Amino acid sequence: MQTSSSLTAGILLGCFLFCLAAGCNATAPAAHTTTPKVPADDFSGWNLTLNGTTERVLTLDDLRAMPSVSGHGYAVSTVGIRYGPWAVRGVDLRDLAALVGGVRPGDQVWISAPDGYLWVFDHDQLEGRDLVTFDANLSEIPAPPLRVVLACELDGHPLSYDDGGPCRIGIISETPGVVTEGSAWVKWVDRIEIHRS
């Protein structure tokens, strides 16, 4: 029995000495420093390209200086995952489109992101019509008045990268609890194009 205890103690001591020799201690050498990564929320190089009858490029400061609207936003993914509800603040897409010639009946507005994702709104949808809406139980309901915005704030805070920042599409209502299709809530928007009919 004593031999077994001595053997166990010897194995433990050997493991301890091996870990020390292999550098398994908790203190890292001071010489091993790394350059910090640029935070994902640094949007200083971001801009938004608007393309219609003319082209215009806006910075985040330009966008934040525009008149904004706010409302309730709530989305659901195609597999039933809910996002929100949020207090959403942003610039109405019709105001952005007006900077490059506006949107007429029959036109389409293409919203795209750097990852290749694209969503298309038609004129009626931009006017807040013909959008599918649900209640909090995900039963389809008649749509109240809606607005499609390029959102830069959720719940009073600038959007983080993980939330689709600096700007993403939001569909808002004055009525709380109205759920819209999450696939239209394009993240990381960097281009809006008006396609004439």
C-alpha positions as CSV (number, residue, x, y, z in Angstrom):
1,M,0.0,0.0,0.0
2,Q,2.9,2.3,0.9
3,T,4.5,1.6,-2.5
4,S,1.3,2.6,-4.3
5,S,1.2,5.9,-2.4
6,S,4.8,6.6,-3.1
7,L,4.2,5.7,-6.8
8,T,1.2,8.1,-7.0
9,A,3.1,10.9,-5.3
10,G,6.0,10.4,-7.7
11,I,3.7,10.5,-10.7
12,L,2.1,13.7,-9.5
13,L,5.5,15.3,-8.8
14,G,6.7,14.2,-12.2
15,C,3.7,15.7,-13.9
16,F,4.1,19.0,-12.0
17,L,7.8,19.2,-13.0
18,F,7.0,18.4,-16.6
19,C,4.4,21.2,-16.8
20,L,6.8,23.7,-15.3
21,A,9.5,22.7,-17.7
22,A,7.1,22.8,-20.7
23,G,6.0,26.4,-19.8
24,C,2.5,25.5,-18.5
25,N,2.7,28.1,-15.8
26,A,0.1,30.9,-15.7
27,T,2.4,33.8,-16.2
28,A,3.2,34.7,-19.8
29,P,6.5,36.3,-20.7
30,A,6.3,40.1,-20.8
31,A,8.0,40.1,-24.3
32,H,5.0,38.4,-25.9
33,T,2.7,41.3,-26.6
34,T,0.4,41.5,-29.6
35,T,-1.0,44.5,-31.5
36,P,-4.7,44.9,-30.6
37,K,-7.1,44.2,-33.4
38,V,-9.3,47.0,-34.8
39,P,-12.7,46.8,-33.1
40,A,-15.5,45.4,-35.2
41,D,-17.5,48.4,-34.3
42,D,-15.1,50.9,-35.9
43,F,-17.2,52.2,-38.8
44,S,-14.9,55.1,-39.7
45,G,-14.4,53.8,-43.2
46,W,-18.1,52.9,-43.9
47,N,-20.1,54.7,-46.6
48,L,-23.4,54.3,-48.3
49,T,-23.7,54.4,-52.0
50,L,-27.1,55.6,-53.4
51,N,-27.7,55.0,-57.1
52,G,-30.7,56.2,-59.1
53,T,-30.9,58.9,-61.8
54,T,-27.7,60.2,-60.1
55,E,-25.2,58.6,-57.7
56,R,-24.4,59.9,-54.2
57,V,-22.1,58.6,-51.4
58,L,-22.9,59.3,-47.8
59,T,-20.8,58.9,-44.7
60,L,-22.2,57.8,-41.4
61,D,-22.1,61.4,-40.2
62,D,-24.0,62.5,-43.3
63,L,-26.7,59.9,-42.6
64,R,-26.9,60.8,-38.9
65,A,-27.4,64.4,-39.9
66,M,-30.5,63.6,-42.0
67,P,-34.1,63.8,-40.5
68,S,-34.9,60.5,-38.8
69,V,-38.0,58.7,-37.7
70,S,-38.6,56.1,-35.0
71,G,-41.0,53.4,-34.2
72,H,-41.4,49.8,-33.0
73,G,-39.6,47.1,-34.8
74,Y,-39.9,43.3,-34.4
75,A,-38.8,40.6,-36.9
76,V,-39.0,36.9,-37.3
77,S,-36.7,34.6,-39.4
78,T,-37.9,32.0,-41.8
79,V,-37.3,29.4,-39.2
80,G,-39.3,31.2,-36.5
81,I,-36.5,32.9,-34.5
82,R,-37.7,36.3,-33.2
83,Y,-35.5,39.4,-33.1
84,G,-36.7,42.3,-31.0
85,P,-38.9,44.0,-30.1
86,W,-36.8,47.1,-30.4
87,A,-37.2,50.8,-30.5
88,V,-35.8,51.6,-33.9
89,R,-34.5,54.9,-35.2
90,G,-33.4,55.6,-38.8
91,V,-33.8,57.4,-42.1
92,D,-36.9,56.7,-44.2
93,L,-35.8,54.9,-47.4
94,R,-38.0,57.3,-49.4
95,D,-35.9,60.2,-48.1
96,L,-32.7,58.4,-49.2
97,A,-34.2,57.6,-52.6
98,A,-35.2,61.2,-53.0
99,L,-31.5,62.2,-53.0
100,V,-31.0,60.3,-56.2
101,G,-34.2,60.9,-58.1
102,G,-36.9,59.2,-56.0
103,V,-39.0,56.2,-56.5
104,R,-42.0,56.0,-58.8
105,P,-44.8,53.4,-59.1
106,G,-43.3,50.3,-60.8
107,D,-39.8,51.0,-59.6
108,Q,-37.8,48.7,-57.4
109,V,-35.3,49.5,-54.6
110,W,-32.4,47.1,-54.3
111,I,-30.8,46.9,-50.9
112,S,-27.4,45.2,-50.7
113,A,-24.6,44.4,-48.3
114,P,-20.9,43.5,-48.7
115,D,-21.6,39.8,-48.1
116,G,-23.7,39.7,-51.3
117,Y,-27.1,39.6,-49.6
118,L,-29.7,41.5,-51.6
119,W,-33.3,42.4,-50.8
120,V,-35.8,44.1,-53.2
121,F,-38.6,46.4,-52.2
122,D,-41.2,47.6,-54.7
123,H,-42.8,51.1,-54.6
124,D,-45.8,49.9,-52.6
125,Q,-43.7,48.3,-50.0
126,L,-41.6,51.4,-49.7
127,E,-44.9,53.2,-49.0
128,G,-45.6,50.7,-46.2
129,R,-48.1,48.6,-48.1
130,D,-48.1,45.0,-49.1
131,L,-45.8,43.8,-46.3
132,V,-46.6,40.7,-44.4
133,T,-47.2,41.2,-40.7
134,F,-47.8,39.0,-37.7
135,D,-48.8,39.3,-34.1
136,A,-46.5,38.2,-31.2
137,N,-47.9,34.6,-31.6
138,L,-46.8,34.7,-35.3
139,S,-50.4,34.7,-36.6
140,E,-50.7,36.8,-39.7
141,I,-52.5,40.1,-39.1
142,P,-53.6,43.0,-41.3
143,A,-50.7,45.4,-41.6
144,P,-50.9,48.7,-39.7
145,P,-49.1,51.8,-41.2
146,L,-45.5,50.8,-41.7
147,R,-42.3,52.6,-42.7
148,V,-39.1,51.1,-44.2
149,V,-36.0,52.7,-42.7
150,L,-32.3,52.5,-42.8
151,A,-31.8,52.0,-39.1
152,C,-28.8,53.2,-37.2
153,E,-30.1,52.8,-33.7
154,L,-31.8,50.1,-31.7
155,D,-33.1,50.8,-28.2
156,G,-31.4,54.2,-28.2
157,H,-27.9,52.8,-29.0
158,P,-25.9,52.8,-32.2
159,L,-26.0,49.4,-34.0
160,S,-23.1,47.1,-33.2
161,Y,-21.5,45.1,-36.0
162,D,-23.3,41.9,-34.7
163,D,-26.6,43.8,-34.9
164,G,-25.9,44.6,-38.5
165,G,-24.3,48.0,-38.0
166,P,-23.6,50.6,-38.7
167,C,-26.9,50.5,-40.6
168,R,-29.5,47.9,-41.4
169,I,-33.0,47.9,-42.8
170,G,-35.8,48.1,-40.3
171,I,-39.6,48.0,-40.8
172,I,-41.3,50.0,-38.1
173,S,-44.7,50.8,-36.9
174,E,-46.3,53.1,-34.3
175,T,-48.0,50.0,-33.0
176,P,-45.9,47.8,-30.7
177,G,-45.8,44.0,-31.2
178,V,-46.1,44.0,-35.0
179,V,-43.7,41.4,-36.4
180,T,-42.4,41.5,-39.9
181,E,-40.3,39.2,-42.0
182,G,-36.7,39.2,-40.9
183,S,-35.3,38.4,-44.3
184,A,-36.1,42.0,-45.3
185,W,-34.1,43.4,-42.4
186,V,-30.8,43.5,-44.4
187,K,-27.7,43.9,-42.2
188,W,-24.6,45.9,-43.0
189,V,-26.3,47.9,-45.8
190,D,-23.8,49.7,-48.0
191,R,-25.6,50.2,-51.3
192,I,-29.2,51.2,-52.3
193,E,-30.1,51.2,-56.0
194,I,-33.3,52.5,-57.6
195,H,-34.2,50.4,-60.6
196,R,-36.7,52.1,-63.0
197,S,-39.6,50.2,-64.5
